[in-house]
Amino acid sequence: MVIIKKLDWYVLKKFLLVFAGAFFVVLFVFMMQFTWRYVDDLIGKGLSFDILAKFYWYMAQTLVRDSLPLSVLLASLITFGNMGESFELLAMKAAGIPLIRIMRPLAIFAAFLTGTSFYFQNFTSPDAQINMRTLLFSMKEQSPAVEIPEGVFYNGVPNINIYVQRKNTLTGMLYQTIIYKTDQGFDRAQIVLADSARLEVTRDKMHLRLELWNGEQFESLESSGGAATQMMQNGAHEPFDRETFRFKTLLIDFDSNFNLMDKSLIAGMPTAKNMKQIQQSVDSMNAELDSVGRQYYKDACVTYYRRPQLPAKDSVALLNLLRSRQGQSTLAFDTIVAHADPQKLQMARQIALSSVKSVSADLEWKAMGADQEQRSLLGHEVEWHNKITYSLACLLFFFVGAPLGAIIRKGGLGMPTVISVAIFIVWYIIYTSGMKMARDGNINMVLGMWISTMVIAPFSVFFTYKANKDSVVFNIDAYKHFFVRLFGLRTSRHIFRKEVIIDEPRLDKLPVEIEALISACKAYNEKSKLLRAPSYVNIFFHHVPDRVAEQIDEQMERIVEELSNSRNRVVLEVLNRYPILYTHAHTSPFDKKWANVAAGLFVPLGIVLWFRIWRFRLRLYRDMRVIVRTSEQLLALLQGNTLVEGGDAVANGAAVSPSGGIILRWASNRRVVITLLAAVLLVVAGYGGWHAWRRYQYKRYMQEHGELTPNTPKQPDGGVAPGQLPLGNGAPLPLRLPQQAP
């Protein structure tokens, strides 16, 4: 007997409340989207409440398939996000309960929803699709309700146009009415003018009764003979009949009943069948296509690929003729055409052209029928796969949403809603694209219908594994650290003054350790020869770790860690100048031997990694020099039994204020300042050179085109002649003034 524990009930209750709300909200959104799609066909039809209620009921049943996956994804994200945000998941894990155990009752419920979705698609949705499509098509064909506006012609009644200048909505009276009738044809058109009128629907809703008061009726007469012809001959241009009345009633045919179309007309739709019926339809269509294809092949063999059956005597004679002509030059087709009768040749061409057109039209007609049948077959296969993929999506989306909620640890309707909608949209785009390509026959049916499942399934496994192992999947700092190490970006130290210090730095022993660090760095730079290019073979095939660099790094970190307890701001500032060493990046790209060998054998990748290692060797050389320089500055601060009191350093009885840090900072940053000044000078020099080069090119261009000569006239006072400007070397530059308009 399976006993449901309190933890399972607790998790289920939290999930079911959120799932119920999410399901009805998602279903409502999908129903509104479906309604807006057909809103133009439903408005103004005078549909009763029971018809609309049936329509929305059947619509809700058909949209359960689309609502369940998104509801499961949203509910699982919100539930586990709330539990993570309120530290409930942390408490459960601290009690020794793994995340996969917490997810177990909800996974069983998600499997139950998978079966429910399949049941709806296979048994409930086909009948609902038939009823909904029947109602929808009937609503489209329903005549609109008669609602005559003021001041415009209303043509909502067949063969009738009605104009009303004013109407009374309380009594239903229409004033200053004009009616244009063409129910008896345009040659017997009628125009009715009335001071007032009233329009009613008969009890059987098959006619409109129009009551008119105080008006006139004009009817066009036929002009095909008789009295009308005589009137035309006497000069009458438009024969018509005029009638004046005080009260008149018109009965107009207008069926306002809601007529439901026959359900059997749409029973062949793929969505209106279950899987068994779809399989039967697919088998019958395959058999029909095979039989049609065989018949088309037989017809083609008889009609297009017909081979004449020669008698035995003629066959032997033809064979002997071919044997006798072996080795002789054959008669070219162009020669035969050149000696043929032009009239017979033209007739043969016309016969061939008409035969080709007939064959092409016949093949196009047959291809059209075969393509239509093939599309229907593919549509049935798509619907068969849909019933499985949509059902399985409920389970997959749970294993995506629940781990994501546990990782993100954000509850509510904000972040979970955005993430779930984004995931569903991506899945739906992939699903729709694959479905359309499979339905059009561009790709394999199984691949097209299951590509969305193939994409989402690995993510569900990955997120579940990461969440169960408490891995930081969405930790930005972890990804930032990875890319920093990948591209070898610089990172700096950030050591701040501590408010409470327990262990004071050992000022009597640290100078000795700093001097040892200086000696080790100098000896390492002299011995390692980091400025030389590294050996390609040693890097990839004889990997040897650099233990000396590792020891120097450990020694430096011990000094930094101990001096970080200092109260002196200048000391802390100097400590921040110590570089962070990469003690493995300058030896080999990978820690494992097989990875280094593989990278070395793949020469293009090996060359890139080789340059990267050389870059790290040069950086390590500079870092060692920075360590020596920083250690010397730090040693100068600590010499003479430096005391640390009140936040200032006291060396040999003389107070060293924090302003000394400014001097040290300037000493360490002087290279940066010099580099910036050099860059500014280079920019200025480059701009001046570019400007001089442009002036030289312009001067040379003008000389080549004869517009500037060395003997350009100048004024007696040494100036330039009018219309000219001097160049930098004293040569005048012609100045062309714009011509004035005449």
Disulfide bonds with the S-S distance in Angstrom:
none
